[in-house]
Amino acid sequence: MSTDDKNRAVAAAILPLVGGPANIDSVAHCMTRLRLGLRDRALVQDEALKALPSVLGVVEDDTYQIVLGPGTVARVTPEFEALVAEAAVKHTAADLAAAGAAIKAARKAKNATPFKLFLRRIANIFVPLIPALIGCGIIAGLNGLLVNLGWLPGITPALAAVASGFMALIAVFVGHNTAKEFGGTAILGGAVASVIVFAGVAKVEVFGRTLSPGQGGVLGALGAAVLAVHVEKWCRRRVPESLDVLVTPTLTVLVSGLVTVFGLMYVAGEVSRAIGDFADWLLANAGAGAGLVLGALFLPLVMLGLHQALIPIHTTLIEQQGYTVLLPILAMAGAGQVGAAMAVYVRLPRNGSIRRTIRSALPAGFLGVGEPLIYGVSLPLGRPFVTACVGGAFGGGFVGLFNMLGDKVGSTAIGPSGWALFPLLDGNKGLGETIAIYAGGLLVGYVVGFVATYFFGFGKGLIEEFDVDTETESEREKGRERERERETAGPITEDPDSSGEPVAAPVKA
């Protein structure tokens, strides 16, 4: 079977299990997940869907998210869209829009809170930028290595330009995505945000200080674009239709641009600088303690979807310093989870279902995707989730300690963690030292997560309940087939915008 045929087969297998074409309201994908807007959630066959060899897990959130892995999801999504489109020609747009509209509205009202919706909007602004951040970050790291080695001096300036071009204009992309997310014209948001990076602002004086290009960064771009949306909507309500095409964009750019230059750039610049100064102060004066707390709390933050609030902070630090010192510390939470999962594997030798889940999910866990381990293993068991957080705390404390001693360990992009973060590491010392500290933190997280779970993660009742043979021979064969499929699925990177709760293989038969 060709690759295209295989991807279409995966899409064809998923479609009926999510209620068929008529139940699909929207289709999108991020780095690892097929994201579906569904008209009727009750039509989804969860267990059958999770049993598909190509499905690594599911997430129930504002959208129904099917974890396929990055190499797979980008190829399956177009095939899925094509199947839905083929079926859609049999129905009118009105029929499709009317089906389940009340159910969709009820689901959104039930699941959405103002704070969660705000964080989701923030994620929607920044997550589309992550592939460029990763690509440019890796190129920047490669260029730095070549410069240090003195190799290819004729190429390194070009690599520096390629790596830095996106970051120089990231405010424009943030403005574009912000306006789109808040219901305005995307290009007007980008146009207003572009004022921030325009070299000519160096001639403008505000509050007795001369502005500098880029001042305010992504936070200024966010504020400028939100303001542009409000100005544009105000104009749409009041400007006659015959003049709208001329007056609305002009007033939007003029008013928002002037407010940005004479107010937002200065304010956002001060906030951005405060964020950078606080991060530096925190790790320089309380690095071990801060790392301990951050490493311990990150898994619960991911469960609650609150980690999305960190995305602008990461981006601001990358924009200011070239890397974010927070991500390598937070990545230790995944190391604690991996260690905890390995301890569960050892402590439950008779439970084939859990052990198979761990075997299939560990490679993804080492690469920074802990969701199948969290929701398929440690969280259902209870105490192993707590001991996994303990492992993350000690790993974070290890990295934080070295930050306190003057060895900054940062990441030039957000998204990957675990082993996948190695190509993106950077710091204020040599690359070898930075890699060694990060690797040491991972090792501490693995070991402490394992030891804490092995000795404190199980009570007598938990062992008695779960250390039993739970599988029939047909289930064992199905499990072996799923493992073979996943071994060919390719590497997985972290999905930073995840805020739901994926469900991996069940822990009980």
Buried (B, 14 or more C-beta within 10 A) or exposed (E): EEEEEBBBBBBEBBBBBBBEBBBBBEBEBBBBBBBBBBBBBEBBEBEEBBBBBBBBBBBBBBBBBBBBBBBBBBBBBBBBBEBBEEBBEEEEEEEBEEBBEEBBEEBEEEEEEEEBEEBBBBBBBBBBBBBBBBBBBBBBBBBBEBBEEEEEEEEBEEBBEBBBEBBEBBBBBBBBBBBBBBEBBBEBBBBBBBBBBBEEBEEBEBEEEEBEBBBBBBBBBBBBBBBBBBBBBBBBEEBEEEEEEEBBBEBBBEBBBEBBBBBBBBBBBEBBBEBBEEBBEBBBEBBBBBBBBBBBBBBBBBBEBBBBBBBBBBBBBBBBBBBBBBBBBBBBBBBBBBBBBBBBBEBBEEBBBBBBBBBBBBBBBBBBBBBBBBBBBBBBBEBBBBBBBBBBBBBBBBBBBBBBEEBBBBBBBBBBBBBBBBBBBBBBBEBEBBBBBBEBBBBBBBBBBBBBBBEBBBEEEBEEEBBBEBBEEEBEEBBEEBBEBBEEBEBBBBBBBBBBBBBBBBBEE
